[in-house]
């Protein structure tokens, strides 16, 4: 199998690849410098040598240097050392050298992908990236379409925009022509429960009527886009574990937060499918439509992978009963992990023999058994969704800003596009849109982001030989970390009592749940303690030592993040975890949640077993020392 | 006066400052490389020398080089030469060296300004930039607040989000407590016409009631944010010349496009204040509230500056009659021009003597008389608006992505923020927000954009000594270009007839309108021609020669953009222009608009009069040659 060397992809925790990085960068800059000089070579310079020797010129240059050195000092004084395996916090790590260099080089050309005329070079790259992502997510390239967004939040908004405008379209057609085939004779309930594929067909059908798609335009104008009326559209069902952008999304898109219904998660933090069923049936009983359902592939706080295959199956089942909904996946974090399941020929592999194959190819080592069947099935079923959010700036290892959205069927664009549909229709024949900004949420957008993702995808194949290997390392180290925590169970911490006598306390450590992906949450508790408040006190005191919220972070031994599960937001989900820790669930309320330490293990540098073992030893040593420090502080 | 040398700010059309650029960049990269190595210096390298000598490692490096050289070739083959004065199209030019270097250096640290914990270095920079912009826009720093957005479109959405949630707040309070002071005894009409400053006071008043601001939370929850109901909120008035993002905005925010009402523009393409009055009175007569009014400071197609002072005055007047509305400025393009009016001590200068001062200081040369009184008054009145969109990536000369929004009173944030208000209240005392993403539209966002704008503002003062000088050059060249077109009037073009005999045709050139700012539109017409269709044919044929939509752009002599004014979108506005061209207005319809060539003159390199004159001579020579080319092609 042709492979990618992961170590050659990064500048490295010790700037190991610094020579290549600098040489390459300088060459790219020289290319740009001479490109300028080669544009009408006979044009005279506009900044003359005499001007360059003037005092004011020199003082402006000096000040430029001052500002930039100041910036550099500030960056060095308080940036997070994401490049280092000592950082185990948010979804951050070192980024691909190729992507960083592509971004930096493209800044000089400063293309704007809003309109093709502002980015003849980078718009085609964005189109290509959209196709690559669509293919990797299992969509049919004939119909699918994707583009880069500023971030996952904007991608989620855009998904809700599609969802909302589609849901209102059948009713809008009926208003314009009650006899239109496909809506004729249907009740409001039936029109609001039309499967997405039929609504897409109605777009096509209405566009065919009349001159210049004037009939379609009238229908579109009666949809929520024209009227702003969202009352009839029903409710959006999301797991409790949703990203907070969904709470903003229903506000921004005018759906209203009352229409956002969180579905309980199980104790492994995946959406509880039985609860989802109950809610769908409850709403249907009250004749309230389901606007849409969102599943999360890689929750932000727990890395949980929702059972996409079960939701997709549910949708098929309810459709037969006359209830249907739009299905969006928020795979901002976990989407790229799908690359692990593609073999060298880009075929999605069978589950049988998959783990053995990954071990044999060194993608994931023998000590880690991943994926479980349900995670595999969830990834396999992703193309059943109508649209998917996926962030290159998370597991794509590229710099900010690069989110993305991919839709299964691009006809949905006509319901949000700005242009008269016939203008758009003309454009459809072309590969490169003249004005991307006319049918996405954003306007001006950096072509450098497209160049960066494009370069990353060119270098690192979106299958097991490329991103699969890279993300495999991350999944592997997360499982190693989980296993280490799990095996550790209890340990002694020595401290001195008030009289200076050495004493011991015993602590236990419990991971929240087996990771579906590459995130691990955990908590420490003193053996015998049953108070949640006290355990939270320890967690927060430890976090304060390992945090990066104030003070210098550069000298920290380890860096991690934390999160809280409250009764209000998470219901009974954390109770299994509390039981294992010996904590009484009585103290767990809306106001007092469960605090845990939280590590997103993106680092590609702990794949060698010996390196990992040394790392774990140092980690536990630091933990013991820090627990001794924070628990010996006299309580207030 | 302490000045900035404009020539020292850019890499330059001929890469004149290449030595400094490369030296500085290399130093910044070295800083980063050693920063990595200095983090726990005793940690061993993770990418060993033996690994670096492996075949797979080398082949991955080789492929990286391949991809990046390929990228570089693609960028060079079809990027726009924005650095050159030969490019006179969209709002693009060379970008500030300092901003480009700051962006490039920060990419390596890859901060994420969504949360402070992802960007301890660059979040404070974003806060500082927000303050600088607020101050430059004339807001009181005690109350104002601003932040960077992905672009002006997102900033406009955010303005509409504020507007929408504020408009619905008084009604929401009444629903929760009809006796609450401030809403008690008021009719629905009165509540929907409450001036923004009173709504802001109601935020403060409701937050004071009850424990943990629970009363405020209940009110907020009854606003459109919770209910999604926008029906009662009324209509948004925008000038015909609005950016298309407003059409998207009313769709996205659930206002509905039926509630977007375009107000006619005058023949200088500013919102017609009489028409605005009529519309407000018409709506009020039908008891429909005005959700908000938007003025544009620098329209995208014409560079027109709406008369902000007159709208502000109108608002004050109508307020006395019980009609009020939110006022937003879309100054994405023209906002930075306000810097010209600040003297060295950052005082906003009087109009008397301003032009003389600008001439004396060499900000604008003697041959250009700018600003007219109404443009000055419009800029002066900007702080009367409730919020303002302003794009650093346009007249801030920084790379994409960097839009921004500034609000006059930050209390409005509480109506859109995600967090429970008391959490947010705690945070209010702090300078640096822990989670910016909780009260802006976006989530993850590049800290590099903040660093880039921050560095630009540090180097280039936001007054007449810095940005004023830079933008002054741009305003100056726009007026020179306008004057040249205006003075040119008619000219002869020679061509050969079918028999090879030399003949002449006479053409005239007419600029659309005197520029308010730095954009010029114009058209050529053969003397005697009265057909709009024929004139449009010439404009489009010329554009095809000077365009950058397909084919190589690198060899073009001049590059420009174009735009169309249709009857549907622009009403009678272009008729004066057509008359001057000798074109019959009969042909001007919804379907056949007026095509013009369009140049945004951001270039800072045509300030020397002799250089400009040579430039103009070459320009007219090319024009004559090209007209001959395109008109001698046999008609189909």
Interface residues (C-beta under 8 A of the other chain):
Chain A: X3 X4 X5 X7 X8 X9 X10 X11 X12 X13 X14 X15 X16 X17 X18 X20 X21 X22 X24 X25 X26 X27 X28 X29 X31 X32 X33 X34 X35 X36 X37 X39 X40 X43 X44 X45 X46 X47 X51 X52 X54 X56 X57 X58 X59 X60 X61 X63 X64 X65 X67 X68 X69 X70 X71 X72 X74 X75 X76 X77 X78 X79 X80 X81 X82 X83 X84 X85 X86 X89 X90 X92 X95 X97 X98 X100 X101 X102 X103 X104 X105 X106 X107 X108 X109 X110 X111 X112 X114 X115 X116 X117 X118 X120 X121 X122 X125 X150 X151 X152 X153 X154 X157 X161 X165 X221 X224 X225 X226 X227 X228 X229 X230 X231 X243 X244 X245 X247 X248 X250 X251 X252 X253 X254 X255 X256 X257 X258 X259 X391 X393 X399 X400 X401 X403 X416 X418 X434 X437 X438 X441 X442 X443 X444 X445 X446 X447 X448 X449 X451 X454 X455 X458 X459 X547 X548 X549 X550 X553 X554 X557 X561 X605 X611
Chain B: X3 X4 X5 X7 X8 X9 X10 X11 X12 X13 X14 X15 X16 X17 X18 X20 X21 X22 X24 X25 X26 X27 X28 X29 X31 X32 X33 X34 X35 X36 X37 X39 X40 X43 X44 X45 X46 X47 X51 X52 X54 X56 X57 X58 X59 X60 X61 X63 X64 X65 X67 X68 X69 X70 X71 X72 X74 X75 X76 X77 X78 X79 X80 X81 X82 X83 X84 X85 X86 X89 X90 X92 X95 X97 X98 X100 X101 X102 X103 X104 X105 X106 X107 X108 X109 X110 X111 X112 X114 X115 X116 X117 X118 X120 X121 X122 X125 X150 X151 X152 X153 X154 X157 X161 X165 X221 X224 X225 X226 X227 X228 X229 X230 X231 X243 X244 X245 X247 X248 X250 X251 X252 X253 X254 X255 X256 X257 X258 X259 X391 X393 X399 X400 X401 X403 X416 X418 X434 X437 X438 X441 X442 X443 X444 X445 X446 X447 X448 X449 X451 X454 X455 X458 X459 X547 X548 X549 X550 X553 X554 X557 X561 X605 X611
